[in-house]
Amino acid sequence: MHDWLVVGAGFAGSVMAERLARVRGDRVLLIDRRPHVAGNAFDTPDAAGVLIHQYGPHIFHTNSEAIFAYLSDFTDWRPYEHRVLAMVDGQLLPIPINRTTINRLYGLSLSSEAEVEAFLAARVEPIEEIRTSADVVLARVGRDLYEKFFRGYTRKQWGVDPSELDKSVTARVPTRANEDDRYFGDRFQAMPAEGFTRMFERMLDHPNIEIRLGTDLKEIRDRVPFRRMIYTGPVDEYFGFRFGKLPYRSLRFEHVTVDREWHQPVAVVNYPQTEDFTRVTEYKHLTGQSHPRTSLTYEYPSDDGDPYYPVPRPENAALYKRYEALADAEQDVWFVGRLATYRYYNMDQVVGQALATFRRIEDGLERPIRAAAE
């Protein structure tokens, strides 16, 4: 008898499994459909020996000292500040938009934040109520920058126009009047020194955790005894798509290795105006690995394939609320993570949600009493 069946070995499931086993002393069975732990953060050496992220780039950043401290129990860190360039009008320009972006794009020499703010203020479109992703950008930088940097990229990424997406999507990307070219402004920015997979392996290295990979919930649910469940998969799938499928956006990855040491000046280059792919990632920038060759990933968004991103639109949020009501009524099942709660979370937010869920479990559950025969 397992105290817990944890479905999914990504961040949500692995954090829950580790806490339940290490803190409560519970017996945990952790399963995942894939043949590996670490979920979408899985990294592995490719055929050339270059460490790549199998499911696209994952860059850790957080403002939470508690989350960073928790993960630090399982990894050392390589300091890394993420920088992204966008290919716009034939130039590689910093994104998020900053003073350098504007000066290079328009041939200007703005030298202060006040000058940049005045430049943008002259171009913004007054919008009475900010509701959509298009509204966010138009009200901050105006039509031209919206068209060049955001509209095409968002249409490729999400399959719909920014005017049809919730404001949360583009609100994640700041606009800066200074020359700060970091993609994130968080207090803690770093990469696991030996990679994400090794961090997960350490997290799950506990005698109370049994791991079964290549295993689907429906294969074992009625065959393996357990008391309670942590579920981190798609919430609509759990309930047999009772109200229809929740829309998710998927990705197709093309991994290639080229015979030169470096391919591009930063880890990620976005392509908002041209190409079918959205971005190209070169992993050695992220990992610090020294290698005579370099490996890249081209990302092609799709409606088909594994679910990656919940699509933030009002009708989808309404459909999720129906599934959320079912989830709330489930006995002895906790729904955790991006897919199970239909939220567009960063990695640190998933860790935070899992830790918070564990605290609620600790506050509300007695520890199981072991029979003498055990």
N, C-alpha and C positions, 0 to 999 in steps of 0.2 A: 504493500500500500504506500503510494506517494502522498505526501501532504499536499503537494501542488503539481499540477501540470501547467507548464509555461509554454505557450505556443508562440514561437518566433524568437530567434537568437540574435536579433539586432540590438540596438541600444536599449529599447524599452524592456524587452524580455530578459536580456542578460543582466541589466541592473537589478530587475526584480528578482531573478534567480539568485544572484549573488547576495543580496540583502536577506532574502528569506532563508537561505542556507547558512550564511555566516552569522547573522544577528539573532535570528530566531532558532537556529538549529533545526529547521525543517528539512524534510526530504523532498527534493525537487527533481522532476523529470522535465528536461528542456528539449523541445523538438523544433525542427525547422525543415521546410520542404527542400531547401537548397543543401548542397553537400558540404557546407562550411558554416561556421559561426560568423558574426560581425555584420550580418545583414548587408545593406547597401554600402556600408563603410569597408567592406572586405577589400583588402589589398594583398597582392601576391606578385612574386617575380614572374615576368613573362618569359617567353622562349629565349629572349636575348639576355635575360638576367636583370632587366630593369624593373624596379618595383613600381607597379601601376595600381590604380584603383579600378577594379573590374567594372564598377557601376558609376563611373564618372567621379570628378574630383570632390573630395570631402576635406574641408578646411575647418579646423576647430577654432572657435572663438567664443568667449563668454564674458559677461560682466560679473558673473557670480563666483565669488571666492570659494563658496561651499562646493559648487559643482566642480570647479577646477581642482580643489583639494581632494575630493572624492576620487576622481579619475587618476590623480597623481599617485594613488596607492597602487596602481597597476601599470604605470608607465613613467619613464623619464620623458622629458620634452625637448624638442628642438625649436628654439624661438623662430617664428616665421610670421611676417606681416604680408598678407595677400595683396597683390596688385594686379589689376586687370586693364587691358587695353581693348579698345573697340576700333575695328576697321571702318572708318567713316569718311566718305568722299576721298578715298585713296590714301588716307593717313591713319596711323595708329595713334589713337588719342586716349587719354586717361578716362576711365569710367569707374566710379561715379564722376559726373561732370564737375570739374573744378576750374580755377582760374586759368591753369595751363591749357585745359581743353578749349576754353572759349578763345583765348589768345591765339592758339595755333589754328583753330578752325576758321576764325574770321580775320586773321592777320592783324590782330590788335596788340596793344601793349598795356593792358590794364594792370595797374601795379598795387591796388589796394582792394580790400574786401568791399569797401563802400562803392568803388567804381564797378565792381562786378555786380553788386546788388542793384545798382542803378541801371546797368545794362540789361539785367534780367527783368527788372520792374517795367522797363519800357516795352517789353515783349510779351508779358504774361497776358493770359485771357481771364477776365473777371468771371468767376463761376460762383454762383450764389450758394450752392450746396455741393460739397465734395462727396461724390458717391462712388465714382468709378476710378479705375486705374488711369484712364485718360484724363479725368478731371484733376487728379493729383499732379500730373506732369504739366499740363497746360497752365495750371494756376501757379506753378513754380517757375517754369523756364520758357513757356510760350510754345507756339506752333512749330517753329523750325527745328528746334532741338528735340522736340517730341517726335517729329517725323524722322529725323536722322538717327536718333539713338534708341527710341523706345517702341515706336509703333510696329516696325517690321520684326524686331526681335520678339516682342510679346506675341504677335500673331503666329510666329513660328513656334514659340515655346508652348503656347496654350491652345492654339488652333482657333482662337476667336480674337476679335478686335479688343484693344484695351478698354473701349467704351462699354464692353459687355462683361468686364471683370470687376470684382470687388476692389475697392481702393487699397486694400492691404497689400496687393501684389507689388505695385510700383512704390508704395509708401516705404517699402523695405530698403529702397535705394536712395541715399541722401543726395542732395546737391550742395556743393561747397563753394564758398566765395574765396577760399584760400588755396594754397597749393598742395594741400594734403592729398596724396594720391593713393592712400591705403583704401582697400575696398571696405574694410570694417574699422570701426573706431573703438572696439571693445577693449577692456582693460587687460584681458588675458587672450593672447593670440599665439598659438604654438601648434606643432604637429607631434604626435607620438614618435619618440626617437627611433623605435624599431617597427613602427607602422601600427595601424589600427588593429589588424588581425592579432598581432602579438599581445596587444593590450587586452583584447577580449579573451584570449586564451588564459591570461593570468587572472582575469576577473572570474572566470568560470572554473578555475582550478581549485575545486573544493570537494572533499569526500562525500558531501551530501548532495552534490549535483551530478545527475546522470544525463548525458547528452545523447540524443538519437537524431542523426542528420538524415536527409533524404526521406523524411517521415512527415506524412500529412495528418492533420487532426482527424479527418474522417476515417483514416485507416486504423486508428488505435483508440478512439474515444470510448468505444464500448468494450474494448479488450484489456485496457490497462486501468487498474483501480487507482483512483485519486480522490482527494477530499474537496479540493478547490482548484480553480483555474485562473491563470493570467492569460488573457488573449490579446495579441498585438497585431493580428491580421486585419483584413478589410472587414468592417463591421457588417456590411451588407451581405457578404459571403457567409458570415457566421449564422445569420438568420435566413439563409437559403434564398436571398434576394427577394424577400417577401413583398416588398414595395417597389421592386425594380432595382436596377443597378445604379449605384452612385457613380458619377463620372470621375474617372481618374485620368491623368495624363501620363503617358509612358515615354520611354526613351529607347532608342536603338544606338548602340555604341559600335564604332568602327575603330579598332585598336591597330595601330601600325607602328613599326620600328623603322627608323631611317638611319643611314650610314653616315651620320655626322654627330658631333658632340652636342650641339644645340640647334634648335629649330626656330625659336621665337624668344623675344627679350624678357617675357614674363610667363608665369605659369599658365594663364588663361587669356586667350584673345577671343573677343566676341565679334560676331558678324551680323550686325543688325540690318544691313542694306543688301548684302549679296549672299550667295551660296544657299544651299538647302539646309546645311547644318547651322546650329546656333553658335557653337564655340569649339575651340580647339584647346586641349589641355596638354601641357608638357610637364610630366611628373617630377623630373629631377629638380625643378625649381622648388617643389613642395618638400621633397624628401631630403635634399642635400646630397643625394647619391652621386658618386663619381663613376662615370662610365663612358667609354669612347663612342657609344651609340646613344640614341635617345628615342623614347617611345611616346607616342601621342594618342589621344582619343578624340575622335570627331563625334559630336552628339547630334542625333536626328530625333526631334520630338515626334511622338506618334500617339494616336488614340488606342492603338493595339499593343498588347504586351503586358509585362508586369506593372502593377500600379505603383507610381512614384509620387505624383503630386495630386492631392485633392484639388478639384477645380473650383475656385471660390466665386460662385455666382449665387444670387439670392434663391433661385429655384433649387439649387443643390443643397444649400443650407437648410431649406425647408424639408427636403427629403431626408436629410440626415437627422433632423429633429425627430422624425418618426422612428428611425432606427435607434436613436438615443433613448427614447422612451422604453423600447424593448430592452435595451442594454441595462437601463436602470432597474428594470424589474427582474433581471436574471439573479437567481440565488447563487451565491458563492462563485461568481465570475466577475473579475475586474477587467475592464477594457482600458488599455494603456497604449499610447504611441500615436504616430501620425495617421496610420490607416484605421486604427480602431476607434479613434475619436474624430476622424475626418478634419484634421487640422494641418496647416502648412507650417510645421515646426522645424526649427533648426535642431542640430544634434544636441546642443546644450539644453534646449527647451525640453526635448524628449527625456534626457537624463533627469532634469528637474521635475518633470511630471511623474516619472517613475519613483523618484525618491519621495515625493509628496504622497503618492499612492501608498508606498510602503509605510510611511508614518501613520496614515489613516488605518492601515491594516494592524499595525502595532497597537494603536489606541483602541481598536475595536474587537480584537480577537484574542482568545486565550490560546496558549500554546497547547498542541495536542499531547495527551497523556499516553506514554508508550506502555504497551502491555509487557508484562514480565517476560513473556516468551520471546519478545523482540530483542 
